[in-house]
Amino acid sequence: MPQVTTSTRSVRVQDATIELSWAGVTDTGRRREVNQDAVLTSFPLFVVADGMGGHIGGEIASASTVERLRAMVDDGTVTPKAIEKALVRAVKDILSHPEATDEGTGTTLTGLFLDTSQNPPHWVTLNIGDSRVYLLRDGDLVQITTDHSVVQELVAAGRLSPEEAESHPYGNVITRAVGPTESVKPDYVRLDVVSGDRFVICSDGLTKELTDYGIRHFLDENPDPAHAVEAMLDAALENGGRDNVTIVVLDVRRVAD
């Protein structure tokens, strides 16, 4: 088990202080030889990328995407426009490795960032693929992002129930990714900053092994983000660990003046 610690950050806004605490982990799992997931927890951006492709193509795709986003954060500007420019650069990085890039190479990307450029500040989630952002608010766990997958399209069309989707043979087939032949514009969702919110950002290596009920259980049982991340990873591995597993838990507390 990788060493997991909780990081904290206080952000001063006009009439309050936003206190954030978070932890993240990525693990190869029990069936794969290589970890093609990548994670970035660098305030104000928190993202997970799940690479795919033969040889080391998926590893290159996810790592290139995260490194381009890390450079964007270091430059001090995190906006949808800056994210999309970073993803264009990531695609060029992926294409610069033709020996490891085939038709199926690419990566999912999901996460969120805190936008303090407006008053009041707000969260912006971003998503390409089938990694997910969940929000636990007032006791309810909700999936904020919408999967870009064949199965989700069948569910949306009423041709498949959510229960049938869980075991569908096309469950791993996604319809959008950051890759050589794909659009690099994510879907965005804007959310208010609410004290007590808990976010989970994860690759499908977690959701293959844990139901939404299971995710909520481990959040309820573990107030500290590092402990919650460790508990979910342990459960995912115990349930089979069929894929790489990456998890970020981010807690929000707003303190008014």
Disulfide bonds with the S-S distance in Angstrom:
none
